[in-house]
Amino acid sequence: MTSRVIPVAPFTLTVFGATGDLARRKLIPALFHRDLDGQLPDDATIIGVSRRALSDEQFRAFARQALTDHIPGNELEGPEVDRFLARLSYVAADADADGGWSELAQRVEAFPEHIPVYYLATAPHLFGPICERLGKYGLAENGRVVIEKPIGKDLKSAVALNQQIGRIFPEDRVYRIDHYLGKETVQNLMALRFANALFEPLWNNAHIDHVQITVAEALGVEERAGYYDTAGAMRDMVQNHILQLLCLVAMEPPASLDADAVRDEKLKVLRALKPIDDQNMAAVTVRGQYRAGASAGGAVPGYLDELGSSTSSTETFVAVKAEVENWRWAGVPFYLRTGKRLASRVSEIVVGFKPVPHSVFDANVGPIESNRLVIRLQPDEGVKLWLMIKDPGPGGIRLTHVPLDMSFAKAFKVRNPDAYERLILDVVRGNQTLFMRRDEVEAAWKWVDPILEAWRNAKEPPRPYTAGTWGPSAAIALIERDGRTWLEDGA
């Protein structure tokens, strides 16, 4: 089976923060995989930039080690590695000073026919200064800039950052990346909804009972403790990843898959979210913080131990009962949950349908469970549709609940590309569909800010939970008060 691949024009990709963790773990391996698959033009060029003084050869050695650490060995045995590394060069430059910027300008301007792309894989406080220097040195003209999260820490700071970037780059050349939107399964959610006649007629409050969105991590904060303590689970995961997933589930069918058509519909969902503030915060939100426990068969420290502090009010777990106040979703709760040091690593969306209105079967056939659609983002991306069927065998009808299970790895027999592979080349192609628009980011903060303020006003510490569990008991109570239960691992 072959797929149509949209050609990529020649480009020069400049990665700021090129010796950092994101570049080492994600960007360099993603670019190599695209090169390995023949999707990079012959003259595509990659320039690494950071403050560290390195020669081109030293940076290539760094990139080679990144490939060794994060790419299967059998993919590194051919001449493709040297071909890829030959694309790389390096410039030492400081975002807060002018040193190195003239050399960077010369490197970029050596390829006047290329599309210039600037990937800001740096600390967020450097986004603005880097953009300003790109403008100062004439590098912003016709260039595209990629911004990683977090985009601000609240609405005020997000607006200020967007304005600072917007003075240099127009909105149609700003790419606010959320790697969750590049995952194969997330895009398959749109395919399931809009390329099949089966689901969309049922995609409303007449047929859907509730929706669950879980993004669970088994790891703790570890080396990110310093950053994480200034953010917390609400800013780190809910404001961006989880709300974007909610938008894709809840949005109206767009007129097309053009970037603004899709993002217009997502924006309507964000603006329709029922406000959460001091009045209802306690009833519809839970926040927690993990204590020492066990994970992956061994003892693990608590959050405060990893932070090296005796106290912190930062949440490592959040559960929220959200509601979309429009005709399609009125009365359908969206249960959102994310956390560190939970029982397993899993990201999935569960769409729970309403029960059958009347059972024609005898009571001894067993309970009739509701249908549900499970969209698994990680690990083992795939889709399950749970149905009631007859248990095989004689002796009358006995019903059982089983899934129609499609694992992408098994169904398509191909390597599942990392989200960054798709998103980086979408920037080069000029396709903004999977990137957040400025008004989306700000609308999300408008919903999140009152929740954070309500937590501050309540002055209650996060509820403790043991590492290796599914979070505080209050999160279980949050959903069970409504007669429902959290569903884990595609169940």
C-alpha angles and dihedrals in degrees: 000000000000129000130211111249120199108231118247121226120228110280144177111221115197113194115200111202088030094161094049132104097264093053093046097046102033120006102049094044091046093052091047092052091051089050091047089054092050097249099122116086115245093251099041109136131203122200120192118209130187138128093262115103107239136153121231089257093051091051091049089052089052090051092047090055090049089055092047091051098046109025125072111258095238089063092056099056101089136069090268092090094060090043090055095044090051088065091062129092133160141224126186109222137154122225091214098046138043098241113121096008096105090054090048090052090052091051093050095042090053086078104049093163093055127096105246114224124182118199113196103206091163140104109298094243088067096056094087098043092048092051091048092053092046086057094043093054095045095250098120097069108111088350127132122217126207117207123196124209141295095069098187129326095251139359095281095052092042091054091048092050093046090051092049093051092041092059088065105027125037116232094256089062097046116095114192102194126214106176091203088071090058094058115114094233094052090057089044087060088067090045092051092050102039106027097050131063091210104077112028096069087055096042098105145073093280091068109015118078099188144327128232124199116187128180106178128175126195092200125082127227093273111160091004093064094110093053095037094056089061092048117029129191095296094058096032099049116000100051092055121010100033097040089050090054090048090052093053091051096045105034124110118250106278120230088244140343091264110134098249094042090058095041092048089059093046090051091055089056093051091050091049095055112120109248119251116203142136091308099059105011096104093052099049108029137060126184127189145177125214124242128199114298142126131299132168090003097305142085116269130191127247125253094261090051091054090045092049092229137114095222142023134157093205114126120229092182133045132181120182134179103213129184131201107215104212137099096268097051107025108141096010112118120215109209111204123192135173136157151148125251094020125155095274143353108262138141117189147143119224118196107195115201124209119265121261109277094232134012118223091187129095117258092250093066089081132248118321107228123202122258117253137184115218118196110192117203098175144047108012097006114224149111131261127190111196115212138172113244137166115273105240118252142066128284103076134301121320117174128216134183112235136162131239093222126201115180109189092215092054097038099049103027092217136112110269106236118233115251092246091059090062098038098050092053091044087061090054090048090050093239110147097175094109095042129086121252121222095252090051092056092048094046090053091052090049088061096040099045096068090050092053090046092050090053090050092049092049090056091204118142119238113273112258121241131179116252111253095036131097095261135270120346088239089069089058090049090050093066099029091059084070093050094256135106137214113261117216133197097004094304 
